[in-house]
């Protein structure tokens, strides 16, 4: 199954990007208007996050989101045959925050949200950062697809550790310097153990892991997001959050990221993954306070 999948996608990856973007326009139209893939989820999330916007404005964001979603999927397929040096010409990274943080001699964590296109950003970061890049990933249930994505995500040097086996997979690197990439807006599997914040209009749970790891290992923290100045081009924007995580609590460090992420989403709403169920869990008093 893997080799059949790889062969089909390899052929697709041979198409020029300009052709893939024409395909993306058609596919995104079908996905949104005809098949309605998670359209109700997307529009409900936008209604919740942007009550001040008109229905027309929110549908415009939704259409742009679906185009970005399909663009990212096809750009990821393009990685099968696209040399990474060509991707590097299309992804820029502001290194100032990273250089200043590395000068401290500490290990580094980058906290990101689900912003497009994280696959291209990962490929470039693994080549250009000065320390080994470790990324926490969630294995895909389909084994053939998981094998393909594992190959694409790791072939430029990124070290992948499984989210549900992080302690075990991370053990060989604990005594080294590294840059750890974490998608920090993951939906926690156990809401009672999460940290709850007012996020885009409604209480939402956030995982404790990123802040907990930074504090326990005295790891400097950088916040990042991905911006799309034009189609097929991305900017990875990095901002130093703290060099001294031990001086903060898990709640304080996570709250800082939540506020940062909300500002980014409000600025570039079409770049966030609105199709995931960010608010699928309802807050209950026994979960503890909701932090503003």
C-alpha positions, 0 to 999 in steps of 0.5 A, spaced: 500 500 500 505 504 501 509 503 495 502 504 491 501 511 495 508 513 494 508 512 486 501 516 485 503 522 489 510 522 486 507 523 479 503 528 482 509 531 485 512 532 478 507 537 476 510 544 477 507 549 483 503 553 478 499 547 476 498 545 483 495 551 485 490 551 479 488 544 482 488 547 489 483 552 486 479 547 484 479 542 489 478 547 495 472 549 491 469 542 491 471 541 498 468 547 501 462 548 496 460 541 494 463 536 499 463 541 505 468 538 509 468 540 516 464 546 513 460 546 519 465 546 524 469 551 521 464 556 520 461 555 527 469 556 530 469 563 526 462 565 529 465 564 536 471 567 534 469 573 530 462 575 533 463 582 530 464 580 523 459 579 518 457 573 515 460 575 508 467 576 512 467 570 515 465 566 509 471 569 506 476 567 511 473 560 510 474 560 503 481 563 504 482 557 509 480 552 505 485 554 499 491 554 504 489 548 507 489 544 500 495 549 498 499 546 504 497 539 502 499 539 495 505 543 497 507 537 502 506 532 496 511 537 492 516 535 497 517 528 494 521 531 488 522 538 490 529 539 492 530 543 499 534 548 496 528 550 492 523 550 498 529 554 502 528 560 497 520 560 498 521 560 506 524 566 510 526 565 517 528 571 522 534 569 525 535 575 530 531 572 536 534 565 535 541 567 535 540 571 541 537 565 545 542 561 542 547 565 545 545 564 552 548 557 551 541 554 553 537 549 549 531 552 546 523 550 545 519 553 539 512 554 541 507 554 535 500 554 533 497 550 527 499 555 522 500 553 514 505 551 512 508 547 517 511 542 513 515 547 509 517 551 515 520 544 518 524 542 512 528 549 512 529 550 519 532 543 520 537 545 515 538 552 517 538 552 525 545 551 528 542 545 533 539 539 532 531 540 531 527 535 535 519 535 533 514 532 537 509 529 532 502 525 532 502 518 528 497 518 523 492 512 523 493 510 516 500 506 516 502 508 509 500 515 510 504 515 516 510 512 513 510 517 508 509 523 512 515 521 517 519 520 511 518 527 508 518 530 515 525 527 517 529 527 511 532 534 512 535 532 519 529 533 524 528 528 529 521 526 530 519 523 537 512 521 538 507 525 542 504 519 546 511 516 547 515 523 548 519 521 555 521 514 552 523 517 545 526 523 548 531 520 553 537 520 548 537 527 547 536 529 554 543 531 556 544 535 549 543 542 546 537 542 542 531 546 539 525 543 540 519 544 536 512 544 539 505 545 536 502 548 543 495 549 541 494 541 541 487 539 544 488 535 550 486 528 551 484 529 558 481 536 559 481 535 567 488 535 567 489 541 562 490 549 563 483 553 561 483 560 558 479 564 555 481 563 548 477 567 542 471 568 546 470 561 549 474 557 555 479 552 551 483 547 554 491 547 553 496 542 554 501 543 560 506 539 557 510 545 553 511 549 559 512 544 564 518 541 559 521 548 559 521 549 566 523 542 568 529 543 563 531 550 564 529 551 556 529 558 553 522 559 549 521 562 543 514 563 540 513 563 533 508 563 527 508 562 519 505 568 515 504 567 507 506 574 504 504 571 497 502 564 494 507 559 495 512 563 500 512 563 507 515 567 513 517 563 519 516 569 525 520 568 531 519 572 538 523 570 544 518 569 550 523 568 556 530 566 557 528 564 564 522 559 564 524 557 571 521 564 574 514 563 571 509 558 573 506 553 568 500 557 568 504 564 566 508 561 561 502 558 557 498 564 558 503 568 555 503 563 549 495 563 549 495 571 548 500 571 543 497 566 539 490 569 539 493 576 536 496 572 531 490 568 529 486 575 529 491 578 524 492 572 520 485 568 521 486 564 514 492 561 516 490 557 522 487 550 522 479 552 523 477 545 522 480 542 528 475 542 534 478 547 538 472 548 543 470 541 543 470 540 550 466 544 555 469 547 561 466 544 568 467 548 575 471 541 577 476 543 572 479 549 576 479 556 574 479 559 567 485 564 566 483 570 563 
